[in-house]
Amino acid sequence: MVKSKHYYQVAIIDRVLRQKGGFLQEPDIAALAAGESTRLMRILVRCGGGRFTCPAQDVQHFVDIIGRDNSDYVRDVSIPADSACRNR
């Protein structure tokens, strides 16, 4: 039996929440951004001078802009607590 991509995305979210405290790495972000059911999931990006949320599909774009402009740095990327509760 072949599992759908949705189950793969849910497994990523579950693993990140249980094993990494909700913090995402680049492969996790890419997988969530590619998932039809998770691409619009809100992700928290914390920088040196502030923080913002954006859809998973846009995280890498904004992180690249911050790095390119050297205007700030990205401290971490994570699943916000309210999203974590909603996705369980």
Beta strands, then each sheet from edge to edge (+ up, - down):
strand 1: 42-47
strand 2: 50-55
strand 3: 74-78
sheet 1: 2+ 1- 3+
end
